Amino acid sequence: MRKLASIQRIWDITPIEGADKIETAHVLGWTCVTGKGDFQKGDLCVYFEIDSFLPCNVHFEFLRSKSYKKSNILGEGMYLKTMKFRGQYSQGLVMPLSAFPEIETEGKAVDEYLAIDESSQQ
C-alpha cells in the first residue's frame, strides 16, 4: 500500500539558481522546494507525496491559495500536485517533524493519523 505521508530523512539540500529564499530538499529520490534553511542534510521530516489530499486544518492552511479543492468524495482539503517554483519542480511537501510532535518513528506511515487521503484527480 502506498504511504502518502511518512517520516523520512532529508538526503540532500541543493540551492536553486537565482532564488534567495527557497532551496530543494531531496527525500526518497524526490525533490521538494522548501524555505532556505528550513532543513539540513540528515534531518527527519514528514514527507507528503504528490496526489495526497490533506485535511483543512492549521497544519496545511498555508497551502490554501494554490491547493484548495472541494471533492464530492473526499470533501474539502488541500490537493498536492507537482508544482514549479523559480523553475524548479517540487514533487511533494516536506514539513518539520516538530510540527507533529505526536509522531516519532522514521519511515512510519502517518496517513491515518493525519487523515491524509489519496486524491482521485478531481
VEXMIZA-572749 format. One record per residue (C-alpha): residue number from 1; residue in three letters; x, z, y. Coordinates in pm, whole numbers, plus 32768, in hexadecimal, padded with zeros to 4 digits. Layout:
# VEXMIZA-572749
(r NUM,"Ala",(X,Z,Y))
...
//
This chain:
# VEXMIZA-572749
(r 1,"Met",(8000,8000,8000))
(r 2,"Arg",(8079,7FAC,815B))
(r 3,"Lys",(80E6,80D0,8237))
(r 4,"Leu",(806C,8084,8395))
(r 5,"Ala",(8109,81B8,8430))
(r 6,"Ser",(8232,8272,83A1))
(r 7,"Ile",(835A,8344,8402))
(r 8,"Gln",(8490,826B,840E))
(r 9,"Arg",(85F1,826B,8495))
(r 10,"Ile",(8668,8198,85B9))
(r 11,"Trp",(877F,80C6,8522))
(r 12,"Asp",(87FF,802A,8661))
(r 13,"Ile",(87C0,800F,87D6))
(r 14,"Thr",(880F,7ECF,8891))
(r 15,"Pro",(87F0,7E70,89FF))
(r 16,"Ile",(8709,7D62,8A84))
(r 17,"Glu",(87BF,7C76,8B6C))
(r 18,"Gly",(8746,7CA1,8CD2))
(r 19,"Ala",(8671,7DD5,8C84))
(r 20,"Asp",(86D2,7F22,8D1D))
(r 21,"Lys",(85AC,7FF7,8CA3))
(r 22,"Ile",(8576,7F7D,8B3F))
(r 23,"Glu",(8645,7F3C,8A07))
(r 24,"Thr",(8604,7EF5,8898))
(r 25,"Ala",(85F8,7FED,877A))
(r 26,"His",(8622,7F67,8619))
(r 27,"Val",(8553,8001,8501))
(r 28,"Leu",(852E,7F7E,839C))
(r 29,"Gly",(85AE,7E29,8408))
(r 30,"Trp",(84B1,7E13,8524))
(r 31,"Thr",(8501,7E0F,8697))
(r 32,"Cys",(8433,7EE5,8785))
(r 33,"Val",(8451,7EEC,88FF))
(r 34,"Thr",(846B,804F,8984))
(r 35,"Gly",(84CE,8103,8AC1))
(r 36,"Lys",(8642,810B,8B05))
(r 37,"Gly",(86D3,8253,8A88))
(r 38,"Asp",(8598,82BB,89CB))
(r 39,"Phe",(8654,82A9,887F))
(r 40,"Gln",(87B4,82B9,87F9))
(r 41,"Lys",(8838,8212,86C0))
(r 42,"Gly",(87DA,82F2,8598))
(r 43,"Asp",(86B0,839E,863F))
(r 44,"Leu",(8575,83D5,8577))
(r 45,"Cys",(8439,8337,8605))
(r 46,"Val",(82D5,82E6,85A8))
(r 47,"Tyr",(82C5,816E,856D))
(r 48,"Phe",(8176,80BA,8588))
(r 49,"Glu",(816A,7F62,84E8))
(r 50,"Ile",(80CE,7E33,858C))
(r 51,"Asp",(7F5F,7E05,852D))
(r 52,"Ser",(7F27,7F7E,853E))
(r 53,"Phe",(7DE5,7FED,85E6))
(r 54,"Leu",(7E33,8132,869D))
(r 55,"Pro",(7D20,8226,8701))
(r 56,"Cys",(7CC2,8263,886A))
(r 57,"Asn",(7D73,83AA,88B4))
(r 58,"Val",(7E79,843B,899C))
(r 59,"His",(7F9B,83C1,88C2))
(r 60,"Phe",(7F43,8253,88F1))
(r 61,"Glu",(7E96,8247,8A43))
(r 62,"Phe",(7FC5,819A,8AE2))
(r 63,"Leu",(7F72,8069,8A0A))
(r 64,"Arg",(7E0F,8042,8A90))
(r 65,"Ser",(7E4E,7F33,8B96))
(r 66,"Lys",(7EE2,7E3A,8A9D))
(r 67,"Ser",(7E6C,7EAB,8948))
(r 68,"Tyr",(7D09,7F36,8960))
(r 69,"Lys",(7C0F,7E95,8873))
(r 70,"Lys",(7AAF,7EE1,8809))
(r 71,"Ser",(7A5F,7E85,86A3))
(r 72,"Asn",(7911,7E86,85EF))
(r 73,"Ile",(79C6,7F06,84BB))
(r 74,"Leu",(7AD4,7FF2,8541))
(r 75,"Gly",(7A39,8060,868A))
(r 76,"Glu",(7B0F,8088,87C3))
(r 77,"Gly",(7C87,809C,87BA))
(r 78,"Met",(7DD4,8001,880F))
(r 79,"Tyr",(7E34,7ECE,8743))
(r 80,"Leu",(7FAC,7EA1,871B))
(r 81,"Lys",(801F,7D3B,871A))
(r 82,"Thr",(8170,7C97,8750))
(r 83,"Met",(81B3,7C93,88C5))
(r 84,"Lys",(82C4,7C08,89A3))
(r 85,"Phe",(8374,7CD3,8AB2))
(r 86,"Arg",(8480,7C34,8B8E))
(r 87,"Gly",(84AC,7B20,8A8C))
(r 88,"Gln",(84D0,7C12,8967))
(r 89,"Tyr",(83CF,7C2B,8850))
(r 90,"Ser",(8355,7D86,87F1))
(r 91,"Gln",(82DD,7DA1,868A))
(r 92,"Gly",(822F,7EF0,8685))
(r 93,"Leu",(8242,8037,873F))
(r 94,"Val",(8339,8155,8728))
(r 95,"Met",(82E5,82AB,87B1))
(r 96,"Pro",(83B3,83EA,87AF))
(r 97,"Leu",(8375,84CD,8688))
(r 98,"Ser",(8352,85E9,8784))
(r 99,"Ala",(8206,854E,87F5))
(r 100,"Phe",(8179,85AC,869F))
(r 101,"Pro",(8203,8708,864C))
(r 102,"Glu",(8129,872F,8517))
(r 103,"Ile",(81D9,860F,8463))
(r 104,"Glu",(8336,8648,83DC))
(r 105,"Thr",(83A2,8579,82AD))
(r 106,"Glu",(846F,8438,82CE))
(r 107,"Gly",(83C8,830C,822D))
(r 108,"Lys",(827F,83CA,8206))
(r 109,"Ala",(8145,8300,824B))
(r 110,"Val",(8085,8398,8368))
(r 111,"Asp",(7F69,829A,837F))
(r 112,"Glu",(7E5E,8386,8301))
(r 113,"Tyr",(7ED2,84AB,83D7))
(r 114,"Leu",(7ECC,83D6,8513))
(r 115,"Ala",(7D91,8315,84AC))
(r 116,"Ile",(7E42,81C2,84B1))
(r 117,"Asp",(7D86,809B,841B))
(r 118,"Glu",(7DF1,7F3A,83CF))
(r 119,"Ser",(7D58,7E45,84BE))
(r 120,"Ser",(7CA0,7D1D,842E))
(r 121,"Gln",(7D07,7C40,8554))
(r 122,"Gln",(7BC5,7C5B,8619))
//
